[in-house]
Structure formats: C-alpha cells, structure tokens
Amino acid sequence: MASDKTMHRGVQQALYKYLPENWVDFTQSGGSLTYAVHVDNWNSVQLMGINNKRLLRVVNQQIKEYKNLNGDESVVGFPSEINEDYVDVLTPKISDNIAAIQTSVKPWVFVCKKCGHVRQYYSYDEFKRREHERCKCGENLTQLRMIRVCKCGYADGVFVPKCKTPGHGTKYMIRKGSGLDFVCTACGQRASLPHYCPECKQELKIKPALDSSNYIPFSLSLIFIRFLSLFP
C-alpha cells in the first residue's frame, strides 16, 4: 500500500502531466520500448471536503476572461456556464486494483527505418495483438510520434494517407526519408495528410506528440475555509 505522501505526490503529478486528452511518454518495464500514449480518461471520484460552488465560480470567471482576451475559438468543450448544475469536481481515484489513469498507445502509425514500410493500426486492441510483429524486411517497427493539432482544441494522431489511384489505398504506401513524405510504390504517386481541421476547417499543424506546446495546463490556487457559509 502506498504511503499518504506517495499518494499525494502521485495525484499532483497526474494533475499536471496526465490530464485527459494529453499525450505523454511511456516506457515499458525494462526500458526496451518507449511509446507516445494518449491519456484517455481518469478513473475518478468526487472530490470531497471543499467548497465546490466557490471553486466552479472562480474557474468560470477565469475561462470567461481567457475567452474575452483570446476570442471565442480559444475555448472549446466547456458549457456556457460552469457551475454545479453542469460540472462535477473530480480527482483521480487511488486504488490497488484499477489504474487511476487510463492510457492507450497512440498514434497508431508505425514505420520501418530500414525500408520505409508503414503499418497503420485501426484500434488500440489491434496494436496490442500485433505489437511484436516485425516488418517484412525483419526490422522492428517504430512509432511515428506525430499528431495533427488545431488552435480550436482538436488533436489526433497522424495516419497513413491513401493513394488517389483506385484500388491502391494504403497497401503500397511507404515513407520516404524521415518526415511525412508518403509514396505509393505501385504508381509512384505521393500522398499527403489533410491540411484542414475536421472540426473548424482551419489549417492544421503537424507536431511531435510530446511537444509541450500542444497541451498547456492552467492552474489556480485557492484557500478554502471549512465553514462553507463564509463563501456562499
């Protein structure tokens, strides 16, 4: 059983690094493989013993100020009003049986640095089944740790683009060089990833999944008094 000090430190680390929808690095036991993983969700419980009403009022105020300063498109995925009717205050659950933080390996594109062969997985379960399969040339495949991001908040892993020649799809696609230059070996056509966000239609940026500028946490400090009536 973890000590109270260790548990507190673990929660603090989760709050800043392992926020839902963020990408973080994960090294398997033994240190042989390192992946970029996506934080899918938290196994959370209600945070008790604080003045939720006051906390949410302050958060609501902070978000509105940020929106006024940076424009409507800078705030995505929040209700128009943040209060106890629409929002719960949660904290990661500390348990010996269930992980407090649920993650999955993503992006799902893996490449061979020797021959350029690319493999596209279509789910995390498929990746787990085929994780140790080598390339046809015998080399190990390496995760292409790049994501597509937009200032509206959209973010997702890169994927293997399809060849425009009917019937080719991604079957003959390889990567040229070390970037995102994909070529169909059957017809020689180059294929590129979409440049526009599927949510807001603005131009996407392609960046390393672990780039700290992709996901910037905000924090605030409040002092809570146990007599909740002091802060209605």
Backbone as JSON, one array per atom type, in Angstrom:
{
  "sequence": "MASDKTMHRGVQQALYKYLPENWVDFTQSGGSLTYAVHVDNWNSVQLMGINNKRLLRVVNQQIKEYKNLNGDESVVGFPSEINEDYVDVLTPKISDNIAAIQTSVKPWVFVCKKCGHVRQYYSYDEFKRREHERCKCGENLTQLRMIRVCKCGYADGVFVPKCKTPGHGTKYMIRKGSGLDFVCTACGQRASLPHYCPECKQELKIKPALDSSNYIPFSLSLIFIRFLSLFP",
  "N": [[0.85, -1.19, 0.0], [0.59, 2.18, -0.88], [2.17, 5.01, 0.68], [0.68, 7.87, 2.37], [2.01, 10.18, 1.62], [3.26, 9.42, -0.78], [1.0, 8.85, -2.32], [-0.2, 11.38, -2.44], [1.75, 12.8, -3.87], [1.62, 11.39, -6.27], [-0.96, 12.05, -7.19], [-0.68, 14.82, -7.55], [1.22, 14.84, -9.61], [-0.29, 13.64, -11.62], [-2.26, 15.57, -12.03], [-0.93, 17.59, -13.37], [0.6, 16.47, -15.46], [-0.69, 14.19, -16.54], [-3.22, 14.88, -17.64], [-6.53, 14.37, -18.95], [-6.82, 13.7, -22.45], [-4.31, 14.53, -23.1], [-0.96, 13.93, -24.42], [1.59, 11.7, -23.48], [4.83, 10.32, -22.58], [5.68, 6.86, -22.43], [7.4, 4.23, -21.0], [8.1, 0.86, -21.4], [8.33, -1.86, -19.02], [11.63, -2.56, -18.11], [12.68, -0.91, -19.97], [12.99, -1.2, -22.72], [11.3, -0.4, -24.82], [9.8, 2.62, -25.85], [6.9, 4.56, -25.94], [4.65, 7.01, -27.35], [1.8, 7.89, -25.62], [-1.74, 8.24, -25.3], [-3.73, 10.02, -23.03], [-6.59, 8.73, -22.06], [-8.75, 8.8, -20.19], [-9.65, 9.47, -16.74], [-9.88, 7.32, -13.91], [-12.05, 8.3, -11.84], [-13.11, 9.97, -8.79], [-15.54, 11.73, -6.79], [-14.44, 14.84, -5.56], [-14.15, 15.58, -2.28], [-14.99, 17.65, 0.6], [-14.43, 20.3, -0.02], [-15.3, 23.64, -1.06], [-17.26, 23.43, -3.52], [-18.95, 25.09, -5.0], [-17.82, 27.67, -4.85], [-15.3, 27.16, -5.99], [-15.97, 26.41, -8.66], [-17.17, 28.76, -9.49], [-14.98, 30.51, -9.56], [-13.39, 29.23, -11.5], [-15.1, 29.44, -13.71], [-15.09, 32.22, -14.04], [-12.37, 32.65, -14.69], [-12.14, 31.29, -17.15], [-13.9, 32.74, -18.77], [-12.59, 35.21, -18.81], [-10.26, 34.49, -20.16], [-11.36, 33.76, -22.61], [-12.45, 36.21, -23.47], [-10.12, 37.6, -23.9], [-8.75, 36.13, -25.86], [-10.53, 35.37, -27.85], [-13.53, 33.74, -29.14], [-13.01, 31.24, -30.31], [-10.94, 30.22, -28.86], [-11.7, 28.8, -26.65], [-12.9, 25.69, -26.11], [-15.27, 23.08, -25.8], [-16.4, 23.55, -23.3], [-19.2, 24.15, -21.09], [-21.64, 26.84, -21.4], [-21.99, 28.09, -18.98], [-20.2, 27.47, -16.05], [-20.96, 25.59, -13.47], [-22.43, 23.96, -10.57], [-24.57, 22.64, -11.66], [-23.82, 21.71, -14.13], [-21.23, 20.73, -14.04], [-18.94, 18.47, -12.51], [-16.72, 18.12, -9.74], [-13.8, 16.45, -9.72], [-11.35, 13.94, -8.77], [-8.37, 11.97, -9.33], [-8.77, 8.5, -8.67], [-7.33, 6.63, -6.11], [-6.24, 3.41, -6.15], [-5.57, -0.04, -5.54], [-6.3, -1.9, -7.35], [-7.44, -0.93, -9.74], [-6.27, 1.07, -12.35], [-5.63, 4.5, -11.87], [-5.34, 6.26, -13.94], [-6.2, 6.07, -17.27], [-4.71, 4.99, -20.18], [-3.68, 4.8, -23.66], [-1.71, 3.47, -26.3], [-0.82, 5.71, -28.8], [-0.04, 7.89, -31.49], [-1.22, 5.53, -34.08], [0.44, 4.75, -36.15], [3.15, 3.05, -37.49], [6.54, 2.75, -38.48], [9.13, 1.45, -40.62], [12.48, 1.95, -40.29], [14.39, 1.07, -41.98], [13.44, 0.1, -44.55], [11.26, 1.71, -45.07], [8.65, 0.85, -44.96], [5.25, 1.14, -43.91], [2.94, 0.75, -41.26], [-0.4, 0.77, -40.45], [-2.39, 0.85, -37.68], [-5.74, 0.29, -36.56], [-7.04, 0.38, -34.2], [-6.54, 0.4, -30.64], [-6.62, -2.13, -29.54], [-5.98, -3.74, -31.75], [-3.34, -2.94, -32.13], [-2.18, -3.97, -29.74], [-2.43, -6.71, -30.18], [-0.69, -7.11, -32.3], [1.71, -6.04, -31.65], [4.38, -6.98, -31.43], [5.07, -7.84, -33.93], [7.31, -7.95, -36.62], [8.7, -5.91, -39.31], [8.37, -6.73, -42.84], [10.92, -6.91, -43.81], [12.36, -7.74, -41.7], [13.14, -5.97, -39.72], [12.52, -4.08, -36.68], [9.51, -2.22, -36.06], [8.87, 1.27, -35.68], [7.2, 3.64, -33.71], [5.49, 6.36, -35.18], [5.62, 9.29, -33.93], [3.8, 11.62, -34.17], [1.36, 14.22, -34.27], [-1.75, 15.74, -35.33], [-2.73, 19.0, -34.91], [-4.91, 21.66, -33.83], [-5.72, 25.09, -33.26], [-8.23, 25.32, -32.24], [-8.6, 23.35, -30.46], [-8.83, 20.76, -31.33], [-7.2, 17.62, -31.71], [-5.33, 14.9, -32.9], [-3.84, 11.71, -33.7], [-1.45, 11.23, -36.39], [-2.12, 9.63, -39.58], [-1.84, 7.03, -42.07], [-1.88, 8.28, -45.26], [-4.12, 7.78, -48.07], [-3.49, 6.46, -51.35], [-4.41, 8.12, -54.37], [-5.0, 6.64, -56.6], [-7.38, 4.39, -57.79], [-8.09, 1.5, -55.89], [-5.57, 1.22, -54.8], [-5.18, 2.41, -52.23], [-3.78, 2.24, -49.01], [-2.11, 0.18, -49.3], [0.32, -0.09, -50.75], [1.87, 1.88, -49.76], [4.73, 3.7, -48.7], [7.12, 5.29, -46.52], [9.14, 7.98, -47.35], [12.36, 9.0, -46.54], [12.74, 10.79, -43.43], [10.56, 12.2, -42.64], [7.2, 13.17, -43.25], [6.65, 12.21, -45.77], [4.95, 10.46, -47.97], [4.77, 7.77, -50.28], [3.34, 5.96, -52.96], [4.27, 2.82, -53.9], [3.34, 1.38, -56.02], [2.4, 3.04, -58.08], [3.82, 5.35, -57.92], [2.81, 7.76, -57.04], [2.61, 10.55, -54.83], [1.36, 11.0, -51.53], [-0.5, 12.98, -49.26], [-1.19, 14.23, -45.96], [-4.39, 15.45, -44.75], [-4.84, 19.0, -44.63], [-6.53, 20.56, -43.19], [-8.59, 21.3, -40.37], [-10.97, 18.96, -39.16], [-12.99, 19.84, -37.55], [-13.23, 22.72, -37.29], [-12.34, 23.67, -39.69], [-10.06, 25.19, -40.0], [-6.52, 25.7, -40.66], [-4.43, 22.93, -40.05], [-1.74, 22.02, -37.83], [1.15, 19.98, -37.88], [2.78, 18.27, -35.47], [5.28, 17.1, -33.09], [4.09, 14.54, -30.92], [4.71, 14.75, -28.23], [5.34, 17.37, -27.8], [5.5, 20.11, -25.73], [3.99, 22.38, -26.16], [1.59, 21.64, -27.24], [-0.36, 21.12, -25.4], [-1.42, 22.87, -22.79], [-1.54, 23.14, -19.45], [-3.63, 24.88, -17.12], [-3.55, 26.46, -13.96], [-4.74, 27.27, -10.67], [-4.7, 28.82, -7.44], [-6.42, 28.38, -4.45], [-7.68, 29.23, -1.24], [-9.38, 27.37, 1.06], [-11.88, 27.57, 3.5], [-13.18, 25.71, 6.2], [-15.7, 26.4, 7.12], [-18.17, 26.6, 5.2], [-20.18, 28.41, 4.8], [-19.1, 30.9, 4.87], [-18.34, 31.53, 2.35], [-20.52, 31.9, 0.22]],
  "CA": [[0.0, 0.0, 0.0], [1.38, 3.4, -0.96], [2.03, 5.92, 1.8], [-0.11, 9.06, 2.06], [2.88, 11.13, 0.93], [3.42, 8.94, -2.15], [-0.29, 9.01, -3.0], [-0.39, 12.81, -2.72], [2.66, 13.17, -4.95], [1.1, 10.8, -7.49], [-2.1, 12.84, -7.64], [-0.17, 16.09, -8.04], [1.84, 14.59, -10.91], [-1.37, 13.39, -12.57], [-2.97, 16.8, -12.33], [-0.16, 18.46, -14.26], [1.15, 15.78, -16.63], [-1.57, 13.18, -17.11], [-4.57, 15.38, -17.83], [-7.21, 13.72, -20.07], [-6.61, 14.17, -23.82], [-2.9, 14.88, -23.31], [-0.04, 12.86, -24.84], [2.76, 11.59, -22.61], [5.69, 9.2, -22.94], [5.56, 5.67, -21.59], [8.46, 3.25, -21.23], [7.75, -0.45, -20.89], [9.23, -2.41, -18.0], [12.9, -2.95, -18.68], [13.2, 0.22, -20.75], [13.33, -1.57, -24.1], [10.45, 0.31, -25.78], [9.14, 3.84, -25.38], [5.81, 4.96, -26.83], [3.76, 8.12, -27.02], [0.49, 7.36, -25.26], [-2.81, 9.23, -25.14], [-4.48, 9.89, -21.78], [-7.99, 8.6, -22.49], [-9.63, 9.28, -19.12], [-9.28, 9.15, -15.36], [-10.79, 6.6, -13.02], [-12.17, 9.43, -10.91], [-14.13, 10.02, -7.74], [-15.89, 13.09, -6.39], [-13.55, 15.49, -4.61], [-14.97, 15.97, -1.14], [-14.4, 18.5, 1.63], [-14.11, 21.65, -0.48], [-16.45, 24.45, -1.47], [-17.37, 23.27, -4.97], [-19.62, 26.24, -5.6], [-16.85, 28.75, -5.0], [-14.28, 26.73, -6.94], [-16.5, 26.48, -10.02], [-17.38, 30.17, -9.81], [-13.68, 31.08, -9.92], [-13.0, 28.64, -12.79], [-15.96, 30.06, -14.72], [-14.59, 33.57, -14.25], [-11.08, 32.57, -15.36], [-12.35, 30.88, -18.54], [-14.51, 33.86, -19.49], [-11.55, 36.21, -19.03], [-9.38, 33.97, -21.21], [-12.12, 33.84, -23.85], [-12.53, 37.62, -23.87], [-8.79, 38.03, -24.31], [-8.23, 35.37, -27.0], [-11.56, 35.09, -28.84], [-14.43, 32.62, -28.88], [-12.45, 29.96, -30.77], [-9.88, 29.78, -27.95], [-12.29, 27.98, -25.59], [-13.68, 24.63, -26.76], [-15.66, 21.95, -24.98], [-16.92, 23.95, -22.0], [-20.56, 24.68, -21.13], [-21.69, 28.3, -21.37], [-21.81, 28.46, -17.57], [-19.59, 26.39, -15.28], [-21.49, 25.58, -12.11], [-22.72, 22.61, -10.07], [-25.6, 22.01, -12.49], [-23.24, 21.17, -15.36], [-19.85, 20.28, -13.86], [-18.55, 17.79, -11.28], [-15.33, 18.3, -9.33], [-13.29, 15.09, -9.57], [-9.92, 13.73, -8.52], [-8.03, 10.58, -9.65], [-9.01, 7.53, -7.6], [-6.18, 5.82, -5.74], [-6.71, 2.05, -5.95], [-4.58, -1.08, -5.81], [-6.84, -2.83, -8.34], [-7.77, -0.27, -11.0], [-5.39, 2.21, -12.6], [-6.31, 5.79, -11.76], [-5.23, 6.96, -15.22], [-6.35, 5.14, -18.38], [-3.98, 5.47, -21.36], [-3.52, 3.85, -24.77], [-0.67, 3.86, -27.25], [-1.33, 6.47, -29.94], [-0.65, 7.49, -32.75], [-1.21, 4.13, -34.46], [1.26, 4.56, -37.34], [4.5, 2.57, -37.2], [7.35, 2.76, -39.7], [10.41, 0.75, -40.64], [13.53, 2.9, -40.64], [15.28, 0.47, -42.98], [12.86, 0.03, -45.89], [10.21, 2.7, -45.24], [7.32, 0.26, -44.86], [4.42, 1.72, -42.86], [1.82, -0.08, -40.8], [-1.46, 1.56, -39.82], [-3.34, 0.14, -36.84], [-7.02, 0.98, -36.56], [-7.53, 0.42, -32.83], [-5.52, 0.05, -29.64], [-6.65, -3.59, -29.4], [-5.21, -4.3, -32.86], [-1.92, -2.71, -31.81], [-1.74, -4.9, -28.7], [-2.32, -8.05, -30.76], [0.38, -7.2, -33.3], [2.78, -5.15, -31.19], [5.73, -7.54, -31.58], [5.31, -8.26, -35.31], [8.36, -7.17, -37.29], [8.5, -5.55, -40.71], [8.66, -7.81, -43.78], [12.37, -6.99, -44.01], [12.95, -8.28, -40.48], [13.44, -4.94, -38.74], [11.44, -3.65, -35.8], [8.79, -1.02, -36.46], [8.96, 2.35, -34.71], [6.03, 4.52, -33.7], [5.61, 7.7, -35.75], [5.02, 10.04, -32.82], [3.38, 12.93, -34.67], [-0.08, 14.43, -34.19], [-2.32, 16.89, -36.03], [-3.32, 19.85, -33.87], [-5.54, 22.91, -34.27], [-5.88, 26.0, -32.13], [-9.58, 25.2, -31.7], [-8.59, 22.29, -29.45], [-8.79, 19.43, -31.96], [-5.9, 16.97, -31.8], [-5.41, 13.46, -33.15], [-2.63, 11.17, -34.27], [-1.37, 11.15, -37.85], [-2.49, 8.34, -40.15], [-1.24, 6.81, -43.38], [-2.81, 8.77, -46.29], [-4.4, 6.83, -49.15], [-3.16, 6.82, -52.72], [-5.59, 8.5, -55.13], [-5.27, 5.65, -57.64], [-8.37, 3.43, -57.31], [-7.63, 0.17, -55.54], [-4.25, 1.2, -54.14], [-5.34, 2.69, -50.81], [-2.51, 2.34, -48.28], [-1.44, -1.12, -49.43], [1.68, 0.02, -51.3], [2.44, 3.13, -49.28], [5.93, 3.7, -47.86], [7.57, 6.63, -46.14], [10.45, 8.37, -47.88], [13.1, 9.86, -45.62], [12.4, 10.73, -42.01], [9.43, 13.09, -42.34], [5.86, 12.68, -43.56], [6.6, 12.11, -47.23], [4.45, 9.12, -48.28], [4.77, 7.47, -51.71], [2.79, 4.66, -53.35], [5.28, 2.13, -54.71], [2.71, 0.78, -57.19], [2.22, 4.01, -59.16], [4.75, 6.47, -57.74], [2.15, 8.99, -56.59], [2.79, 10.97, -53.45], [0.11, 11.23, -50.8], [-0.28, 13.88, -48.13], [-2.24, 14.28, -44.94], [-5.26, 16.63, -44.85], [-4.26, 20.19, -44.01], [-7.53, 21.38, -42.51], [-9.22, 20.7, -39.2], [-12.31, 18.45, -39.45], [-13.96, 20.48, -36.66], [-13.45, 24.15, -37.55], [-11.85, 23.91, -41.06], [-8.83, 25.98, -40.03], [-5.34, 24.93, -41.04], [-3.83, 22.11, -39.01], [-0.29, 21.91, -37.71], [1.62, 18.65, -37.53], [3.84, 18.49, -34.49], [5.56, 15.93, -32.25], [3.04, 14.3, -29.93], [5.15, 15.11, -26.88], [5.67, 18.79, -27.75], [4.79, 20.69, -24.58], [3.1, 23.46, -26.58], [0.32, 21.08, -27.7], [-1.33, 20.99, -24.31], [-0.91, 23.75, -21.74], [-2.45, 23.16, -18.3], [-3.79, 26.09, -16.32], [-3.77, 26.16, -12.55], [-5.02, 28.41, -9.79], [-4.6, 28.48, -6.02], [-7.49, 28.91, -3.62], [-7.67, 28.84, 0.16], [-10.73, 27.02, 1.47], [-12.19, 27.53, 4.92], [-14.15, 24.64, 6.42], [-17.03, 26.97, 7.3], [-18.54, 26.91, 3.82], [-21.12, 29.53, 4.75], [-18.36, 32.15, 4.72], [-18.19, 31.79, 0.92], [-21.75, 31.38, -0.39]],
  "C": [[0.88, 1.24, 0.0], [1.14, 4.27, 0.27], [1.2, 7.12, 1.38], [0.72, 10.07, 1.28], [3.06, 10.73, -0.53], [2.14, 9.14, -2.95], [-0.52, 10.47, -3.36], [0.5, 13.26, -3.87], [2.17, 12.62, -6.28], [-0.07, 11.58, -8.06], [-1.63, 14.17, -8.21], [0.47, 15.93, -9.42], [0.77, 14.38, -11.97], [-2.06, 14.67, -12.99], [-2.24, 17.65, -13.36], [0.3, 17.75, -15.54], [0.13, 14.89, -17.33], [-3.02, 13.65, -17.2], [-5.22, 14.67, -19.02], [-7.02, 14.47, -21.38], [-5.18, 14.63, -24.08], [-2.15, 13.67, -23.86], [1.17, 12.88, -23.92], [3.61, 10.41, -23.08], [5.52, 8.07, -21.93], [6.64, 4.68, -21.98], [8.06, 1.93, -20.61], [8.75, -0.91, -19.85], [10.5, -2.93, -18.65], [13.5, -1.88, -19.56], [13.51, -0.08, -22.19], [12.54, -0.78, -25.14], [9.81, 1.53, -25.12], [8.11, 4.27, -26.41], [5.27, 6.33, -26.4], [2.4, 7.51, -26.73], [-0.48, 8.51, -25.04], [-3.51, 8.98, -23.82], [-5.97, 9.9, -22.12], [-8.95, 9.15, -21.44], [-9.02, 8.96, -17.77], [-10.33, 8.23, -14.75], [-10.98, 7.52, -11.81], [-13.24, 9.21, -9.85], [-14.41, 11.48, -7.41], [-14.87, 13.61, -5.38], [-14.39, 16.08, -3.48], [-14.23, 16.96, -0.24], [-13.98, 19.87, 1.17], [-15.4, 22.36, -0.88], [-16.54, 24.43, -3.0], [-17.96, 24.5, -5.65], [-18.64, 27.38, -5.85], [-15.79, 28.39, -6.03], [-14.77, 26.89, -8.38], [-16.78, 27.92, -10.44], [-16.08, 30.83, -10.25], [-13.21, 30.54, -11.27], [-13.8, 29.27, -13.91], [-15.47, 31.47, -15.06], [-13.28, 33.57, -15.04], [-11.24, 32.22, -16.84], [-12.96, 32.01, -19.35], [-13.48, 34.95, -19.77], [-10.6, 35.78, -20.14], [-10.06, 34.07, -22.57], [-12.22, 35.27, -24.36], [-11.21, 38.12, -24.42], [-8.36, 37.4, -25.63], [-9.27, 35.03, -28.06], [-12.35, 33.83, -28.54], [-13.81, 31.28, -29.23], [-11.38, 29.42, -29.83], [-10.39, 28.86, -26.84], [-13.24, 26.97, -26.23], [-14.05, 23.57, -25.72], [-16.17, 22.29, -23.59], [-18.37, 24.38, -22.14], [-20.53, 26.2, -21.03], [-21.52, 28.84, -19.96], [-21.24, 27.25, -16.83], [-20.07, 26.51, -13.84], [-21.86, 24.15, -11.74], [-23.81, 21.91, -10.86], [-25.0, 21.28, -13.69], [-21.89, 20.48, -15.15], [-19.68, 19.59, -12.51], [-17.09, 18.09, -10.99], [-14.79, 16.92, -8.96], [-11.81, 15.08, -9.24], [-9.6, 12.29, -8.87], [-8.21, 9.67, -8.44], [-7.77, 6.7, -7.36], [-6.68, 4.43, -5.4], [-5.6, 1.07, -6.27], [-5.02, -1.98, -6.96], [-7.07, -2.2, -9.71], [-6.87, 0.94, -11.17], [-6.19, 3.51, -12.53], [-6.34, 6.52, -13.09], [-5.26, 5.92, -16.34], [-5.68, 5.72, -19.62], [-3.99, 4.4, -22.44], [-2.46, 4.39, -25.71], [-1.32, 4.54, -28.45], [-0.32, 7.56, -30.25], [-0.43, 6.0, -33.09], [-0.44, 3.86, -35.75], [2.67, 4.16, -36.91], [5.26, 2.42, -38.51], [8.61, 1.94, -39.51], [11.47, 1.74, -41.1], [14.47, 2.36, -41.71], [14.69, 0.56, -44.39], [11.73, 1.04, -46.12], [8.8, 2.16, -45.15], [6.55, 0.9, -43.7], [3.29, 0.76, -42.51], [0.85, 0.81, -40.03], [-2.35, 0.63, -38.99], [-4.62, 0.97, -36.78], [-7.71, 0.96, -35.19], [-6.38, 0.05, -31.9], [-5.47, -1.46, -29.45], [-5.85, -4.26, -30.52], [-3.71, -4.11, -32.61], [-1.42, -3.72, -30.8], [-1.57, -6.31, -29.25], [-1.07, -8.19, -31.63], [1.64, -6.43, -32.9], [4.17, -5.68, -31.52], [6.0, -8.08, -32.99], [6.34, -7.35, -35.97], [7.93, -6.79, -38.71], [8.83, -6.75, -41.6], [10.16, -8.0, -44.0], [13.1, -7.51, -42.77], [13.26, -7.26, -39.4], [12.23, -4.66, -37.84], [10.79, -2.38, -36.35], [8.81, 0.0, -35.32], [7.74, 3.26, -34.83], [6.37, 5.89, -34.3], [4.88, 8.65, -34.8], [4.72, 11.49, -33.23], [1.86, 13.02, -34.57], [-0.48, 15.66, -35.0], [-3.07, 17.73, -34.99], [-3.89, 21.13, -34.49], [-5.75, 23.79, -33.05], [-7.29, 25.97, -31.54], [-9.66, 24.13, -30.62], [-8.57, 20.89, -30.03], [-7.36, 18.9, -31.98], [-6.11, 15.48, -32.01], [-4.11, 13.01, -33.79], [-2.64, 11.21, -35.79], [-1.81, 9.76, -38.3], [-1.82, 8.22, -41.51], [-2.23, 7.29, -44.45], [-2.97, 7.74, -47.42], [-3.93, 7.37, -50.49], [-4.45, 7.12, -53.48], [-5.93, 7.52, -56.26], [-6.25, 4.61, -57.11], [-7.76, 2.06, -57.04], [-6.3, 0.11, -54.81], [-4.36, 1.44, -52.63], [-4.01, 2.94, -50.12], [-1.64, 1.1, -48.46], [0.01, -1.01, -49.86], [2.42, 1.26, -50.78], [3.69, 2.89, -48.44], [6.26, 5.14, -47.49], [8.97, 6.86, -46.7], [11.13, 9.3, -46.88], [12.6, 9.71, -44.2], [11.21, 11.6, -41.64], [8.1, 12.43, -42.59], [5.64, 12.65, -45.06], [6.23, 10.68, -47.6], [4.33, 8.93, -49.79], [4.19, 6.08, -51.93], [3.79, 3.98, -54.27], [4.68, 1.5, -55.96], [2.62, 1.75, -58.36], [3.13, 5.23, -59.04], [4.12, 7.75, -57.26], [2.46, 9.27, -55.12], [1.43, 11.23, -52.81], [0.41, 12.09, -49.58], [-1.46, 13.84, -47.18], [-3.12, 15.52, -45.15], [-4.68, 17.81, -44.07], [-5.26, 20.99, -43.18], [-8.26, 20.6, -41.43], [-10.62, 20.19, -39.54], [-13.39, 19.12, -38.6], [-14.27, 21.91, -37.08], [-12.97, 24.59, -38.94], [-10.65, 24.84, -41.13], [-7.64, 25.08, -40.33], [-4.75, 24.2, -39.83], [-2.32, 22.27, -38.98], [0.05, 20.48, -37.35], [2.86, 18.81, -36.67], [4.13, 17.19, -33.74], [4.5, 15.78, -31.16], [3.42, 14.81, -28.54], [5.59, 16.57, -26.77], [4.84, 19.46, -26.65], [3.83, 21.81, -24.97], [1.74, 22.96, -27.07], [-0.76, 21.18, -26.63], [-0.79, 21.77, -23.12], [-1.89, 23.77, -20.58], [-2.48, 24.52, -17.62], [-4.04, 25.68, -14.87], [-4.1, 27.44, -11.8], [-4.98, 27.92, -8.35], [-5.72, 29.17, -5.26], [-7.3, 28.42, -2.19], [-9.12, 28.59, 0.58], [-10.84, 26.98, 2.99], [-13.28, 26.49, 5.14], [-15.57, 25.17, 6.63], [-17.52, 27.48, 5.94], [-19.46, 28.12, 3.73], [-20.42, 30.87, 4.61], [-18.23, 32.54, 3.26], [-19.41, 31.24, 0.2], [-21.61, 31.3, -1.9]]
}
